[in-house]
Amino acid sequence: MDHWVFQVLHIAIGLLLLVIGSRWLVESASAFAVAVGISDVVIGLTIVAAGTSLPEVATSVIAAMKGERDIAVGNVVGSNIFNILACLGLSSLVAPAGLLIPPSVIAFDFWIMLAVALVCFPVFLSGREIARWEGFVLFTYYIAYTAYLVLATQEHDALPLYSTIMMLFVIPMTVLALVASLWGRKIQAD
């Protein structure tokens, strides 16, 4: 068998297994959400999102460890662009009535997505480097966001305190981090 035929066969089998696996993932995530009493939106924003992003995480980590930083960044940016434009676009095309966006996503998660884009803005403006401390801050924000989602869906008693801490501490620290990042990049450029 020719080498390219073997490779095409591998790709076809991989795509078939990907479709089967994605069906299992969606069904299992929905069943898990019902069993735990958490909404499908929260499961999609946490477990499913993390699970489907693990291949990109692995690729980016390996690329960064090998010094191939361009591949790491290109993988993350490209995968997010593809997920938003192609996956969301195709899903809305094949859905019987389009995709209905829950009001909670528009009220909260949309603004988080916008804030994350703004946090990344200094990186794209100058320096073109994400320092380790900036990576730590971004990862900490993801943990804080996930914790908020879990507390909110369980209507936990700690939610008001957690929200207050986020508003009074995290948002000002984010502004300071952005200023420090821009200032550091300006000094490096000079």
Buried (B, 14 or more C-beta within 10 A) or exposed (E): EEEEEEEEEEEEEEEEEEEEEEEEBBEBBBEBBEEEEBBBBBBBBBBBEEEBBEEBEEBBEEBBEEEBBEBBBEBBEEBBEEBEEEEEEEEEEEEEEEEEEEEBBEEBBEEBEEBBEEBBEBBEEBBEEBBEEBEEBBEEBEEBBBBBBBBBBBEEEEBEEBEEEBEEEBEEEBEEBBEBBBEBBEEEEE
